[in-house]
Amino acid sequence: MLIEVFGPGCPKCNQSADAARAFLAAKGIAGEVVKFTNLDTMVARGILRTPAVFVDGEKVLEGRVLREKDLEAWLAKKGG
């Protein structure tokens, strides 16, 4: 599972990345959390508000801090 966190490096972005790492560890899921701070990258991905989080290329949320339950809901939707 690839979890991408987009934002300028603010506390909310860091909290989102930490929540993503905690989710992977708690569920025992092999994955990687990658943070992006480059504005051009965010624009190219269509991000209007940060933090934004993508999982395996799909936008999960934008404009608020990620919570583990957001990832649980995404996983349930995908049948995992």
C-alpha positions in Angstrom: 0.0 0.0 0.0 1.4 3.4 -1.0 0.1 6.3 1.1 1.0 9.8 -0.2 0.7 12.8 2.0 0.8 16.2 0.3 1.4 19.5 2.1 3.9 22.2 2.9 5.3 20.5 5.9 2.9 22.0 8.5 1.9 20.3 11.7 -1.3 19.0 10.2 0.6 17.4 7.3 3.0 15.8 9.8 0.0 14.5 11.9 -1.5 13.0 8.7 1.8 11.2 7.9 2.1 9.9 11.5 -1.5 8.6 11.4 -0.8 6.8 8.1 2.3 5.2 9.6 0.3 4.2 12.8 -2.4 2.7 10.6 0.0 0.5 8.7 1.7 -0.6 11.9 -1.5 -1.3 13.7 -3.0 -3.3 10.9 0.3 -5.1 10.0 0.0 -3.9 6.4 3.1 -3.7 4.3 3.3 -0.2 2.9 5.1 3.0 2.5 4.2 6.6 3.5 5.7 9.3 1.2 5.4 13.0 1.9 5.4 15.6 -0.9 5.9 19.3 -0.2 6.5 20.5 -3.7 3.8 22.9 -4.9 4.1 21.9 -8.5 3.5 18.3 -7.6 0.4 19.2 -5.6 -1.0 21.3 -8.5 -0.3 18.4 -11.0 -2.3 16.1 -8.7 -5.2 18.5 -8.5 -4.8 19.3 -4.8 -6.6 22.5 -3.7 -6.2 22.2 0.1 -3.7 20.5 2.3 -3.1 18.2 3.9 -4.2 15.8 1.1 -3.8 12.1 1.3 -3.8 9.6 -1.6 -3.8 5.8 -1.1 -2.6 3.7 -4.1 -3.3 6.7 -6.4 -6.8 7.5 -5.1 -7.6 10.7 -3.2 -8.8 9.7 0.3 -9.1 13.2 1.8 -8.2 16.8 1.4 -8.1 19.8 3.7 -8.1 18.1 7.1 -5.9 15.9 9.2 -6.0 12.2 8.4 -7.4 9.9 11.0 -6.8 6.1 11.1 -10.6 5.6 10.7 -10.4 7.4 7.3 -8.0 4.7 6.1 -10.1 2.0 7.7 -13.1 3.3 5.7 -11.1 3.4 2.5 -9.9 -0.2 3.0 -13.4 -1.4 3.8 -14.7 0.3 0.6 -12.0 -1.5 -1.4 -12.9 -4.9 0.1 -9.7 -5.2 2.2 
